[in-house]
């Protein structure tokens, strides 16, 4: 296994697969879970990673591709991997895995060491009240500085946003530029104007008007551009040909230089003033944070940077001591979205890993610079290759994944053609691509308007007529403001319900919303009786019904009681409960819950999916329609000029400054190239979300599809549309899949016997199973304690574990949670997981735990009989099977 590895993983090429392989290979080579830090950028990715690890360990023998890759990476044989799997699974289930978002990791450090930087470790986490920050900032300005701020506001419409951008990059900022001093170029400009005007008597009035203009307007003239380009004032059809003289030409070019000097000085003055304003703004934020003991994620990032990178920070050994672990292995996902500041935080830890060759330590990062679409949020895609080059002398290797397992061939070939790639599809044939042209209608100001409606309706009708399910279709747009317009459009014209970001938000789901309303009533009392009425109406109770719940205690316990009492368990309320566990009191929860932005997975809510390309990153859909938007290629008025990974300067864009300052011209060219690359990356992300079909609705003018435009591709159709016609029945509500799929029992059962409101029973059973699986370890408390009566689960376990008939069975080799695959008499492969398998010399015994006996136990009996048949064939011994009902301590043998 390479100690240091950079992995380039194109869309759909198996990035999460590779991360899981790397993680498990480290465990197999002896690393402890607490020594492996795995960093992701979203909670979704962190949860998926944890689930994949447990999934692969449970089913290792049934995942041949994964088993082969794990053997290659770890250097161990497949037999060794399978032999050690059981012990490794137990270790994983008993351990806290350091798989977390970068924000969670930084917060962990900040809470342990915050007092070293003058921060109370019990700080709250949440966004600033930007309005309060701004008002306090304005109160700090005297009248003169306020006028200067107003002048900056004419250039930058939202100065507060400018200061927040600077705050984002606070640890990268170069030293503030000095305020300009010395003679002002404007005096020389006025003197030159006075010298030139008498020389223009035989020229036109337009020539005189031009020379009399202020420097900015003067430089904005096409005459100046032509003169500089041609190197002379007297070119064909020039305004000045009738008064031609060497003196005029010399003085005119001096006037151009004086105007440029004025513009350069003005830009330096604005840059210095902006930094002065920013220092005040940052100080206001810091004082407010100290007063409120509240930090947002960027504040935490700055705090940890100070602790690990700046003089007077903490030593690395002390860091590991307080974290109760030494980080020997670091894995970073989506590395192309990492900011410079974030990398500088990890850099000393990575440098220690790279320089130590006396014991095995490793650093692994994976990503795809083609999917770098978060530059506006601080992401720096050049970091990917810069880090590789910096660690190459220490042995860093770089590999690439080139097979696309997501998209069918026609889509892969289309993307390859547009982006000059050589990705390989995982199938020989299939897929459909259609490009349509949206006709230009008119300009609304400078923005071109196009008729996209007919193309969108045509694409949707094509998919629906072919049998595609609306839930398998996603419409992607580049702009948030078009989402609701699109949702209304498809509903009015096709009667389809659209699932938007807002509609997928946990707090917008009906049951979760009802619970939130009840908690608001409990906190505010009778003055918020309307919230109580909303809740009672939702649960179907009379409006005068009493709500006998105490508003005291932790919100999570209160929510759990509400969910159980009123039978409101579902995917959204479960996530709400999980979120509430981060709050200590009801006041904080009520005041901050409307800022909770987590969304349910797209298919958790029925309907056609509509979202931005940024929201779609990391997702995939059978059918994707990408709607064009006008390309905004105008650089921002604050331009961050990087040289490698170093922020060299912050430039202010002034009209025609590129004519006066060659260095700014270079900066502007670099920025425009980055804007183009951002657009190209967004286009790549949009197209690569599609699995089976892709519809591209391109605007006739100023298209954001820059790759499509560059290749000159017009309307086209390729391939065959073949929707996945799998049946999509609407099953009864069941436990949230995102929480249970990795830890669920009884994989053989095809139907759930639980009713929609049996969540308490489900989690009670899961907790009891986990206790048996781990020998009573507190893993079960950590995993399921918030969702059920854990003491009841533990009592079930302890009573059952001491039950004499059960103890009598535990003679022989005991194996817990045994996964297997069995080919039945019809040649079909069937999977199962046996709770308890006892192997004796002349027989095997199977025990299947159940928390309670249902009215109809036939599915349970059928399941155990299947286990008996499979084990008899696999082990070549008679197999006895038992159902162990924990609530009644009934050990029933299955005949």
N, C-alpha and C positions, 0 to 999 in steps of 0.2 A: 504494500500500500504506500503510495506517495505521501510523504510527510506534508508537503505543501502542494496544493492542487487548485488550479483555477479551471472552472468548467463552463464553457459556453453552451447554453442550452436553448435552441430555437423553440418557438411556440409549438406545443404539443409533442415535444421530443422526450419527455419523461424526466423532468427536473425533480419532481417530488420523489419519484422512484429512485433516482440517483442519490438524493439526500438520505432517504431511508436506508439504502444499501450502505452508504458511508457510515451512518450512525450505528447500525447494527454490527458492521465490521469492526468498529472501534470497541464495542462491547465484547464481541467475541475475542478480541485480542487482549482483553483484560481491563479495559478502561471502566471505571465506575460511572454510573449515570450522572453523579454530581460533578464529575470532571469534564463533562461534555456540555459546552454552551452552544445551543442551536438558536440562532437569531432569525426571526421572520419579520415581515413588515405589517402583517395583519393578524388579528386573533383567529380568523378563519384558517389561515395557513398554519398557525401554530397548532390548532385543534386537529387539522387534517394530518399534520405530521405525527402527532401523538397516536392518532388512531391507526395510521398506516403501520407504525412500528409494531403495535400490539397485533394488528391484523396479520402482518407477515410472519411474526413469531408463532402465532397460533396455527397458521396454515402453511407453514414453510414447505412441507412436502407436496402441497398442492399448487405451489407457485413455482414451476420449473424455471421460468426466466429469471425470477428474483433469486432463487437458490443458486443458479449458475453465476449470476453477477456477484452475489455475496461471496461465493467460493473464490472467484477471481480476485475480488478486492481484498478479502481477508487472508488469502493464501492457505485456507483450510479446506479439507475435503468435504464433500457434501455429507458423507457419513458422520464426520465429526460435528458438522453444523447441526445436524438433526439430533445427534446424541446429546449435545449440550443445550439444545433448545429449551427443554423444560426448566432447567435451573435458571437459565437466562430470563425466561418469561417471568418466573417468580421474582427475580431481582428487579425487573422493570416494574412489575405491579406494586412492589413494596416501596419503590423509590419515588422521590420527587424528581421529575425530569426537568432539566434546565432547557426546556423548549419554550421559548417565549418571544413576544414582540420586542423590538429594540426599546420601545418606550417602557415596557415592563422591566426589562433588565436595568435600564438607567434609573428607573424609580426605585428599584431594589437597592442600588448603590446609594442613591440620594438619601434614602431613609436611614441607612446604616451610618452614613458619614456626614449628613447634612450639617450637624452642629459644628464641624470643622470649618465650614464656610459661613457660619453665622445664621444658619437656617434651622428652625425647629423641626426635628425629624417627623413630627406629627402633622406636617403640612397637609392641607387639602389639595386635591388635584382638580383643576377645572379651568376653563377659558377665562381670560380677563374680561372685565366689564369695559369694553373698549371706549364706550361713551364717557365713563368716569375717568379713565386714563386721559382721554383727550381734554376733558374739561379741566382737570388738574394741571395738565400741561399748559393750556392757554392761560391759566391763572398765574403761571410763573413768568409770563412774557411782559416786558414793559412795552409802552406804546410804539417805540421805534422798532423793536424786534417783531412786534405784531404786524406792523406794516411790511416788514421784510417777508414774514410768513405769507401774507396776502399776496405779495409779488410772486413767491414761489408757487402759491396756489393757482396762479394764472398759467403757470407752466405745467404743473402737476396737479390735476383736478382734486386728488384725494391725498393731501400730505400725510395723513395718518397711515395710509396704506404704504407710502414710501418709507416711513419710519419703521413700520412692521417688517418690510422687506429687509431693511438694514439690521433689524433685530434678529431676523432669521439667520443672517450671516455674521452675527456679532463677533464670533471668535475667528473669523477670516478677514475682518476689515483691515486694510492697510492703515498706516498712520494718517491722521487727518491732514489734509493739504493746508499749507499756510494761506492766510488771506493775502491777496496781491498788494504790493506796495510800489512806490516810485511814481514817476510821472504817468498820468493817465493818457492812453493812446487817443482818446477822444479829442484832446486839445490839438494834437498833430493832425487828426482827421479834419477838424474845422479849418486849420491853417491851409491845408492842401486844397480844400474846397474853394477857399478864397483865391488861391493862386490859379486854379483851373478855370473858374467861371469866366474871366476876361478872355480866355483863349477860345471860347465857344461862340463868339459873336456871329460867325458865318455858318454855324451848325444849326440844326433844327431845335425847336423848343423842347422836344423829347430828350435831346442830349443834355440840355440844361437841367431839366426836371430830374434826370437820373443822378446827376452829380450833386444835386441839392438834397437828395434823400438821406435819411438816417442810415447808419452803417448796416443794420440788419436788412432793411429794404433794398439798399444799394447792392449788397451781395446776392440778394435773391433774384436779381435781374438776369435774364438769359444772355444779355450783352457781356456780363462778367464771365459767365461760364464759357462763352465763345472766345473771349479774349484770352482767357487762361489756357484753353484747349489749343488755340492757334498760335499763341505766343506773341500776338500783336493786337493792337486796338483797331488797326485799319485793314480789316478783312472785307471781302466783297459784301456790299449792302450794309456796311456798318453805319451806325448813326453819326459817327465822327469823321467820316471820309472827307467831308467838305471843309473841315478845319484841321486838316492833317498837319502835324509838326512833330519833330523829335521831342520837343519840350513837353507837348501835351501827352505824348505816349509815356514818357518817363514819369511825369507827375501822376498820370492816371494809374499806372501800376503801383506807384507809391501810395496812392489813395486806397487801392485794393489792399495793400499790405497793412495800412493803418486801420482799415475797417476790420481786417482779420485779427489784428492785434487787439482791437477793442472787443471783438467777439471772444477771443481766447481769454482775455482778462475777465470778461463777464462770466464765462463758464467757470473759471477758477474761483471767482467770488461766490457764485451759487453753490459750487461743491463745498467750499469751506463753510458757508452758512448752513447748508443742509446738515453737515456733520455737527456743527454747533447745536442746531435744533435737536438733532438726534441724541446728543449727549444729555440734553435736558430731558427729552422724552424717556430715555432709558432710566435716568435717575428717578423720574416720577413713577415709572413701573416698579422699580426696585423698592421704593418706599411704600408703595401700595401693597406689594407682596409681603413686605415685612409686617405691615399693619394688619393685614388680613390673614397672614400665614397660609397663603394660597398660591400655588404655582401651576402654570400650564406645562405642557410637554416640552415646549421650547425652553422654558425657564429651567426645567430639570436637566435638559441636555447641556445648557450652559453651566449649570452647577457642577455636573459630573466632569465636564471638560476642565473646570478650574481645579477640581480635586485630583485629576489624573495627569494633567498636562502642565499646569502653571506652577510657578515657584511657590513653595510652601504647601503644596498638596500632599496627599497621602502616599506612603511608600507601597510598592506592590505587595510586599510580604504582609503588610498590615491589611491591605485590601482582601487578600485571600483568607487571612485570619478571621476577619469580621464576617466574610461571606460563608464561613464554615466549610470552605472547599478551596482547592487549588484548580483553576481552570487550565487543563492541559490540552484541550482540543476545542477549537472554535469552528463552527459551521455557520455560514451566513447565506441566507436565501435572498433572491432578487437584488443582487449586489449593485446592479446598474442604477438602482434608486437610492443608494446610500449617499448622504451628503458628505462634504469635506469634514465638517465638524464631527459627525458621527464616526467617520474613519479615524480621525485624530484621537478619538477616545479609545478606539480598539487598537490603534497602532502600537502603543507600548506593550500590550498583552501579546499581540502577534509577533512583535520583534523578539520578545522573550522566547516564544515558541520556536521561531525560525533560528535563533542563535544557539539554542540548546540541542546538542547532539548526543549528550550522555544518556538520555532516556527518550523514549518515543513520545513525541508531542506532535500535534498536527494542526494545520489551518486549511480550511476548504471553503471556497466560495463559488457560488453558481449564479448565473443570470444570463441576460441577453440584452446587449446594447441596442438591438433593434427595437426593443420594447421599452426604452427609456423615455417615458412620457411625463415625468414629474420634475422637470427642470424648474418649473415655476414654484415648486415646493422645496427646492434646495438640492434635488437629485443631481448628481454629476456623473454622466455616463463615461467620461474619460477616465474616471477613477478605476474602472475595471481593468484596463490595460496598463495604466500607470502603476498600480499595485503589483501586477504581474511582473513588470519590468524591474521594479524596485526589489522584489524578492527573488528574482531569477538567480542572482549570485549565491543565494542560500539553497538553491535546488528546486525552486518553484517550477512546476510543470503546468502546461495548459492543454486541455483536451476539449473536443467539441462533440456534441450530440447532433447527428444529421438526419435521423429518421423521424418523420412526423407520424405519430400514432393517432392523432386526432382527426385530421382532415382527409377526405377521400382524394384520389389522385388528381382529378381535374382542378380542384382548389389548390392543391400543392403546386401543380405546374403553373397555374395562373400567378400565384405569389412568387414563384421562382423567376418567372419572366419579368415581373414588375420590379423586383428588388435585386436582380442579378445574383440569385442564389442557386444552390445545387442540393436542396433538401430532397430526401427520398421518402416517398409515401410508403405506408405499411401495407398497401393493397395494390393489386394490379390494375383494377379498373374501378370506375364509379365516380360519382360527384357531378355537380352541375354548377356552372358559372354563367351569370347573365349581367351584362353592362347596358344600362339604359341612359339616354341623354335627356336631362330636364331642360326644356326650352326656355330661353331667356324671355322675360316679359318686359321689364322696365327697371330703371334705377330708382331706388328710394334713397335720395341723397346720393352718397357715394357707393351705397350697397346695391349690388345687382339682385333683382328678384327673379325667381324661376318658378315654373309650374312643375312641381314634383308630385302633385296629388294623383294624376292619372297613372304615373309610373308606380307609385306606391300601391294604389288599388290593384293595378294589374299584377304586380308581384305577389301580393297577398292572395288574390283570387287564384293565381296559378298554383300556389302552394296548397290552399284549401281544397281546390278542385282535385288535386293529386292525392288528397287524403292526409295531408299534414295536420297534426294536432296544434292548435294555437299555442299551447304551452311549450311546444318545441321551437317556436319562432321568436326571434329577437329583432327588434328594430333599433339600430344604433345611430345615435346622432352626436354631433360634436358640441352641441350647445344645450345647456340645462334648460334655457327658456323655451325650447321647442318641445319639451317632453309632454307637457300638458296639452299643447296644441295637437300633437300627434295622437295622444290618448283620446281626445274628443273626436278627432277626425275618424279614427278607425271604429269608434263606437257608433257614430252617426251614420257612417256609410256601410259598415259591415255588421253592426250589432255586436262587435267583439269587446269583451272587457279587457282593459289594458292593465298590466301590472307595472307600476312605476316605482321609482325609488321610495317615494313617500308611502305608497300603498304597501310596500314590503317592510317598512319600518316596524320594529317590534311594538312600539308604543301606539301604532295606528291600528293594530289588530283588535278585533272586537272584544275578546275576553281580556286581553291585557289592558285595553282602554278602560273597561269596566272596573278592573282592580285598581287602576291608578285613580279613577274618580272616587272610589270608596276610601282610599287612603288619604286623598285630599280632604274629604269630608271629615274623617277621623281627626285629622290635624287641625283644620280650621274650625270645626264645630258647626253649630246651627247656622252661622252666617254663610256657610257654604252648603246649605241644604239642597241646592240644585244638583250638586254632585251625588248626594245620596239618592235623590230621585232618579237620576240617570242609571245608577247602579241597580236599584231595586227594579226598575222597569226592565233592565237587561236580563236579570235573573228570574223575572216573572213573579215577583212578590208585590203585595199591596204597598202603596206609597207610605202608609202609616206603620209599616213593619219596623220593629226595633232591630238595631244592629249592635249586638252585644259583643263588642270587641274593644280591647284596650289600645289606646294610641301609644302606649309606652313599650319600651323594648326595641330590639333590632327590627328593622323593616323586613328582613328576610323571613324571620319567624312569623311576623304578622301576615305577610303575603302567603306563606305556606298554609297558615290556618284558614285564610280566605279561600284559597284554591281547593282545599280539602272539604271545607264546610259547604261551599256552594258548587262544588264539582266543576271547576273552571280550568282544569289542566288541559293545556295544549302546547304546541311548539313555542308559541309566543310567550305564554305565561311562564313557561319553564325558563326561558331566557331572561325574562323580567326578574324572576326569582334569583337567578344566578347573578344578575347585575346588582340586585339589592344587597347581596352579601358583602358588597364593598362599602356599605353605609352603616354607621353606628346608631344613628337616630333618624326618626321620621322627618324631622324638619329639613335636614339636608336632602333627603330623598325627594320630598315633595317639591322643594325649590329647584332641584336640578334635573328632575326626571325628563322634562321636556327637551333637554339637550342631549338625551341618549339617542344616538343615531344608528345603532346596530340594526341590520336588516336580516330578514329571513332569506334563506336560499331561494333563487328564482322559482323553482318548481314547488316550493311550499305554499305558494299562493296561485290559485288557478287563473289563467289568462295569458294573453299575448304580452311578451316582455318588451318594454321600452326603456332604454337607459342610455347614458352617455358612454362613449368609448372608454373613458377613464374608469367608469364603474364596471364596465364589462371585463376589464383586465383580470385575468385569472379564471374567467368563466368560459364555458363553451356551450354551444347550442347546435341542434341539428341544422337549423336554417337561419341564416342571418341576412338581413336587409340593411345596408349601410346608406344613410341619407347624407348627401353632400351639404356643405355650408360654404359661404364666402370665405376665402382665405384671408385672414388678417395677418399680413406680413409686415406691419409697421412696428419698428422697434419701440420699446418703452422709453420714456423720457429719462429714466435712470438705467444706465447700462453697466453691468458688472463685467469688467474686462479681466479675463483670466489669462495667465501665462502658465501652462501646465495645470498644476493643482493650486497655484497661488493666485489669490485675488490681487491683481496688480494695482488696478485703479477703479474708481467708480466715476463714470463720466456722465455728464448731463447733456442730453441731446438738445441743441439749439438749431434753429433753421440755418442752413448753409454753413454750419461749423466745419463740415468736411472740406469746404473750399479753403478755409482759413487755417486748418490744422491737419496736416497729413497723418499724424498719429491717430486722431479721431476718425479719419476716413478709414484707416485700417480696422479700428475698433468696430465701426459701423458695419464694415464688410463681414467681419467675424460674427457679429450679432445676427445679421441677416442670414448667414449660412446656418447658424444654430436654429433660427426660427424655421428655416426650410427643413432642417433635419428633424425638428420636433414634429412638424406636419407629416413628414414621411414616416416617422415612427408611429404616430397615431394611426395612420393609414394601415400600416403593417399589423398593428394590434387589432384593428377593426376586422380586417379580412381573415385573420387567423383564429377568430372565435368560431368560425363555421366548420361544422363536421361534414354535412352532406350536401348543402347547397349554399350559394352565395349570390346575392343580388346587389349590384352596385348602381346607385342612382346618382349619376354624375351631372353637375351643373355645367351648362354651356359656357359660362364665363366665370373667371376668377375662382376656379375650383380648388377646394382643399385637398383633392386627390392629386397631390403633386407627382407621385410616382406614375400614376395612370396617365397624367398629362404629359410627363416627360417621354413616355413610350409611345405617345400618339395613338393610344388605343381608343377606338370609338365603340359604338353599339355592337354587341356581339352576344352569341350564345354558344356554349360548349358543354358537351356531356348530356347526361340523361337524368332527369329529376326522378328520384326514387325515395320518397319519404319512408321512414322507418314505421311500418304499419303495425307495430306491436299493440296489442289491446291495452287500452287505458281505462280500466274500470275505476270507479270511484269507491275505494274501500272505506270501511268504517274508520274513523280517526284512531290512530295508534300512537304509541310513545314516539317522541321526536327522534327521527332517524339519526340526526347528527350527533346525538348524545349516546345512543345505544348501539350503533352498528359495530363498534369495536369490542364492546363488552357484553353483547347480548348472548344469551344461552340458546341451546336447542336450535341449531341452524337447520336441522332437518325439517322442523315444522313449517308448513307452507302457509298456515293461516293463524292469525292471532286469536286466542280464546278470550282476550280481555275486552271489556267494554270501554267506551271512550273515557270514562271517569275513574278507571281503576289505577290511576297513577301511583297512589300511595301503596297499593298492593304490589304493583310492578316493581317499584323501587325497594320495597321491603324485601321482596324475593331476590332482587339483584344484590342487595346488601348482604343478605344471608348467604347467597352463593359465593360472594367475594370473601366472606369470612371463612367458609369452608376451603375455598381455593388457596387462601394465604395463611391458613392456620391461625385465624383470629387476629391477624395483623391489622393495624389501624388504617391501612389503605382503604378499607371499606368505609370507615368514618369520613376520611378525606373526600372520597368519591361520591358517597350517597347520603352523608349525614344531613345535608340541608333539605333533602327531598323526601325523607321518611322518618318514622320514629326509630332512630338508630338503636336506642336501648331495647326496643322490642325485638329488632333484628338480632341483636347480640344475645338476648335471652333465648330466642329460638335456637341460635347456634349452640349456646352452652348446654341447654337442655338436651338437644339432639345429640351433641357430641358425647355426652355422658350416658346416653340411652344404652342399656346393656345389650339388647339384641343387635343394635347397630355396631357397638364396639366388638361384638363377637365376630362380625364379618371382616374386621380389619386384620386379618391374618394372611400374610403373603406379601407380595410386592404391591405397594399402593401407589397409584398414579392419579393425579387430579387434572381435570380439564384436558382430556385426551382428544385431539382432533383426528379424524380419519377420513379416508375416501374408500368407497366400496362399489364395485361393479356388480350390479344385481343380475338376476337371471335373464333379463331382457337386454342386457348389455349397456344399461344406463349407469353413469357415474353418479353416486349419491354421497353427500357429505354429512357429517355429524360431529358433535362434540359431546363426549361422555363426561358427566360430572365427576364420577369416581369409578375407577377401574381397579379391581384387585385381582392379581394374577397368582394362581396357585399352581402346584405341580400338575394337577389333573383337571383343572377347571378355571374359568374366569368368572368373576362376579361383577355385575354392573349395578350401580346405584344412581338413581336420578332424583335429585332433591326437588321438592316442591314446597313452597311456603304454605299452601293450603290446598285442600281437596275441592275441585270444582264439582258442580252438579253432574256434568258429563265428563268422566275421566277416560273415555275411549281414545281420544287422541294421545293421551299420555301413555296408555297401554300399548297402542300401536307403535309409538315411538320407541319404547323400550324393547319391543319385539324386534324392531328393525335393528337396534343395537345388538341384540342377541344373535341374530342371523349373521350380521357383519363380523362380529368378534369370533363366532364359531368358525367362519370361513378363514379369517385372517390368522387366528391363533391356532386353529386346528384342535380346539378343545371344546367340551361342552360349556355353555354360557348360561348362568343364572342371572335374572334381572329383578331389580327391586325398585319400587317407588317409595320414597321416604317423605311422607307428609309431615312437615316440621311442626305445624301448629298443634296437631293431635298426637304426635310421636307415633304415627302409624307406619310401620315398615311392611309394605305389601309386596309379596312376591308375585311376579307376573308369570302366569302359566304359559 
